[in-house]
Amino acid sequence: MTTTAPAAPPAGLPVRASARAQLCERLLSDLRAETARADSKASVLVAALGMTAGVFSAVLANRGWTPARLSTRGTLLWWTGIASYAASLFALLLAVVPRYRRTWAPGQPVSSFADIRQAVRASRLDAAIDDTARDPTAALIAGLCETSRIATRKHQWIRTGLIAFCVGTVLVPTSLLIE
């Protein structure tokens, strides 16, 4: 005897509410994991930046070297590279800064700790929890939107920081080779 899988709902029919909520929960879980990975990437890049700066500083300090010994072009490349490293550090630190918007208002479901904190401040947490229980999918969708925005912003700052890091890593050693 063979069994067949249940037939998919005909096109155009709404997805069951529980299936929709499960999908939102899975997507939200994936987005939270991606946000955690972005924070880890930024932390590793900050560590690499620190190691690079430490190695350059140690090597040059042991030789009694200063940027004043560089030619005009070398000096320009040196300070542009140093500025690139500083911009990289700034961008990577911005990638790990928490960034939750305070968007909760009475009558809306809570979807994050920031929403809960706002509901507490307004002395409306019980009502907010009731609103969330009435339509849990709305809270999940709000969480998806917010977490997606956060993950996107983190990746933009990581990309910016990585580009600036690479620029600095090329310019600083190159400045030492120019006479």
C-alpha positions in Angstrom: 0.0 0.0 0.0 1.3 3.4 -0.9 0.6 6.6 0.8 0.6 10.0 -0.7 1.5 13.3 0.8 -1.4 15.7 1.4 -2.2 17.8 -1.5 -0.9 21.4 -1.5 -3.5 24.0 -1.2 -4.7 25.4 -4.5 -2.9 28.5 -5.8 -4.4 31.7 -4.5 -5.7 30.2 -1.2 -4.1 31.7 2.0 -1.6 29.6 3.9 -2.9 28.3 7.2 -2.1 30.7 10.1 -0.1 28.1 12.0 2.0 27.3 8.9 2.6 31.0 8.4 3.6 31.5 12.0 6.0 28.5 11.7 7.6 30.0 8.6 8.0 33.3 10.3 9.6 31.6 13.4 12.0 29.8 11.1 12.9 32.9 9.2 13.4 34.9 12.4 15.6 32.2 13.8 17.7 32.2 10.6 18.0 36.0 10.8 19.1 36.0 14.4 21.7 33.4 13.6 22.9 35.6 10.7 23.1 38.6 13.0 25.2 36.6 15.4 27.5 35.5 12.6 27.9 39.1 11.5 28.9 40.1 15.0 31.5 37.3 15.0 32.9 38.4 11.6 33.2 41.9 12.8 34.9 40.8 16.0 37.4 38.7 14.1 38.2 41.6 11.8 38.7 44.0 14.7 41.2 41.4 16.1 43.0 41.2 12.8 43.1 45.0 12.6 44.7 45.1 16.1 47.2 42.4 15.2 48.2 44.2 12.0 48.6 47.5 13.8 50.6 45.8 16.5 53.0 44.1 14.1 53.6 47.3 12.1 54.1 49.3 15.3 56.5 46.7 16.8 58.6 46.3 13.7 58.9 50.0 13.1 59.5 51.0 16.7 62.3 48.4 17.0 64.0 50.1 14.1 63.6 53.6 15.5 61.6 54.6 12.4 59.2 57.5 12.2 56.9 58.7 9.4 59.1 61.8 9.1 61.6 59.7 7.2 59.2 59.2 4.3 59.1 61.2 1.0 56.2 63.4 0.4 54.4 60.7 -1.6 55.3 58.1 1.0 53.9 60.3 3.7 50.7 60.8 1.8 50.3 57.1 1.4 51.2 56.4 5.0 48.7 58.7 6.5 46.0 57.7 4.0 46.6 54.1 5.1 46.5 55.0 8.7 43.2 56.9 8.1 41.9 53.7 6.3 42.7 51.6 9.3 40.9 54.1 11.6 37.9 54.1 9.3 38.0 50.3 9.3 38.0 50.2 13.1 35.1 52.7 13.2 33.0 50.8 10.7 33.6 47.4 12.4 32.7 48.8 15.7 29.5 50.2 14.2 28.7 46.7 12.9 28.5 45.4 16.5 26.7 48.3 18.1 23.1 47.2 19.1 20.6 49.1 17.0 17.0 48.4 17.9 14.4 51.0 17.0 11.8 51.9 19.5 8.7 51.4 17.4 6.2 50.0 19.8 3.0 51.9 20.4 -0.1 50.9 22.4 -2.3 48.5 20.5 0.7 46.9 18.7 2.2 43.5 19.6 5.7 43.4 21.2 8.4 41.7 19.1 11.7 42.6 20.8 13.2 43.5 24.2 13.0 47.2 23.1 9.3 46.9 22.6 8.8 45.2 25.9 10.8 48.0 27.6 8.7 50.6 26.0 5.5 48.9 27.0 6.8 48.7 30.6 7.6 52.4 30.6 4.1 53.1 29.4 2.7 50.8 32.1 1.0 48.8 29.2 2.9 45.5 29.2 -0.1 43.4 30.1 -2.1 45.0 27.3 0.8 44.6 24.9 1.2 40.9 25.8 -2.6 40.4 25.1 -2.2 42.2 21.7 0.6 39.9 20.9 -1.3 36.8 22.0 -4.3 37.8 19.8 -2.1 38.0 16.7 1.3 36.3 17.2 2.1 36.3 13.5 2.0 40.1 13.5 4.7 40.2 16.2 6.8 37.7 14.2 6.5 39.7 11.1 7.5 42.9 13.0 10.5 41.0 14.4 11.4 39.8 10.9 11.4 43.3 9.5 13.5 44.7 12.4 16.0 41.8 12.5 16.4 41.9 8.7 17.1 45.6 8.9 19.7 45.0 11.6 21.4 42.2 9.7 21.6 44.2 6.5 23.1 47.2 8.3 25.7 45.0 10.1 26.8 43.5 6.8 27.1 47.0 5.2 29.4 48.1 8.0 31.4 44.9 7.8 31.8 45.3 4.1 32.9 49.0 4.6 35.3 48.0 7.3 36.8 45.2 5.3 37.4 47.4 2.3 39.0 50.1 4.4 41.2 47.5 6.1 42.4 46.1 2.8 43.2 49.7 1.6 45.2 50.3 4.7 47.0 47.0 4.4 48.1 47.9 0.9 48.9 51.6 1.5 51.0 51.4 4.7 53.6 48.9 3.5 53.6 50.6 0.0 54.4 53.9 1.7 57.6 52.4 3.1 58.8 51.4 -0.4 58.4 54.8 -2.1 61.3 57.1 -2.0 
